[in-house]
Amino acid sequence: MFSITVRDHIMIAHSFRGDVFGPAQRLHGATFLVDATFRREQLDEDNIVVDIGLATRELGAVVSELNYRNLDNEPDFAGVNTSTEFLAKVVADRLAERVHHGALGEGARGLAGLTVTLHESHVAWASYERAL
């Protein structure tokens, strides 16, 4: 399996509900490094997984929709604990929509899968992996 990874970052504010979250139940900020890894079994006719420039642009577009937002105030996340794991899935699903709509070029239609990893620190991160 071949893969390429592109990176961006996101800065958000949010709070959690539930004792398991301790002090994170209060409003707090988080900065995540966001990695999107695109996979395919065979390289395309240009010998690439996907156009890195297009992948970078589309990841940037997805994270810009969330950047500098208080997720507690976003209608899409009403009543949801926006955990790192949950946000990795949100970014992956939004990227997958862009792949399916052709935003990463026709060659991206041959992609097998996508993994999005949100790094919340140098010692902790969460990922969501999905088929395309």
Secondary structure by P-SEA (a helix, b strand, c coil): cccccccccccccccccccccccccccbbbbbbbbbbbbbcccccccccccaaaaaaaaaaaaaaccccccccccccccccccaaaaaaaaaaaaaaaaaacccccccccccbbbbbbbccccccccccccc
